[in-house]
Amino acid sequence: MDDIDPQLLRVLRAVADSGSITRAAAALGSSQPALSQLLTRAEQRLGHALVLRGGRGATLTHAGQVLADHALHVQAALNAAREDLDAVGGLTRGRVRLAGFPSASSALVPAVLARLAATAPGVTTSYVEVEPPEALDLLRGGEVDVALTFTYVGDEVGAVPDPGLVTRALGRDPLALVTPVAAGQPLVTGGPGPVRPAGSTVVDLASHRDARWIGGCPRCRGHLLASCASAGFTPDIVLETDNAAAVVGLVAAGLGVALLPRLALATTVIPAGVAIDPVDDDLARRVEVVVARGADRVPSVRAALDAVRSAAHLLA
């Protein structure tokens, strides 16, 4: 329809994300009166109320939400058209912005960016490190094009799928129990550091019910609590840090035990006196790549997705 333009969709998406016309205007670099006038004119043209204005902010009507849900893939289509036009003109250029979680930064992301540099040297890349919820917010807001995220079993319970996003599984990232080594305990070297001898059995979390625990990011802490609850106890979490090297240092000092993902351990120096044990495979997290619906039509995003898939061999 000629009376639905991309700018209206962007404004509605911004209002949906921010819950306020004022905040939406600030995010889009506009003014509140200008956005209010744009929305009023659009409602008159379309014959539908799009926004419900209140003293505490603004929410979208059903009609407004229907249009807002199209914003991301309409923008993706416009980006694809621009890059396809550039290609017709003999230009080899583009831009892709990635977001990823901390433990991906030292293992997955370098492999992805190196692959992109080799296969699409004309594409400009950028990267920001954030936890998965923030990465998805950036994706919804159009501030990044590709997000590397992770989920745990059970995360999907009660979650409402976002129709504007497409999620693809990359692989599993197993978790391991990081503990101080007891005196006289045999170790061999290999992998990320000292590990149990080959053939060692999976460790039951309940065997460390009386230990002091080190927690990580809020979602990882929630997963630790749920995993320990399934094992029949509540962990005594006395320290919290997202830094894997710091966690290992705290364990080496005898200050606690922790669960860490293999991606984090792969690039972390494990000192003598720290052991890495496998835990139940059901505790592994799923690593995923998320893009806006239709974004894979954009050549630079498609190249990034190919690079991400090529790096998936680093996962289980």
Sequence and secondary structure as in RCSB ss.txt:
>XXXX:A:sequence
MDDIDPQLLRVLRAVADSGSITRAAAALGSSQPALSQLLTRAEQRLGHALVLRGGRGATLTHAGQVLADHALHVQ
AALNAAREDLDAVGGLTRGRVRLAGFPSASSALVPAVLARLAATAPGVTTSYVEVEPPEALDLLRGGEVDVALTF
TYVGDEVGAVPDPGLVTRALGRDPLALVTPVAAGQPLVTGGPGPVRPAGSTVVDLASHRDARWIGGCPRCRGHLL
ASCASAGFTPDIVLETDNAAAVVGLVAAGLGVALLPRLALATTVIPAGVAIDPVDDDLARRVEVVVARGADRVPS
VRAALDAVRSAAHLLA
>XXXX:A:secstr
 TT  HHHHHHHHHHHHHSSHHHHHHHHT  HHHHHHHHHHHHHHHTS  EEEETTEEEE HHHHHHHTTHHHHH
HHHHHHHHHHHHHTT   EEEEEEE HHHHTTHHHHHHHHHHHH TTEEEEEEE  HHHHHHHHHTTS SEEEEE
E TTTTTT    TTEEEEEEEEE EEEEEE  TT   B  TTS B  TT   B GGGGTTSEEEE SHHHHHHHH
HHHHHTT   EEEEE S HHHHHHHHHTTS BEEEEHHHHHTS   TTEEEEEB GGG EEEEEEEETTGGGSHH
HHHHHHHHHHHGGG  
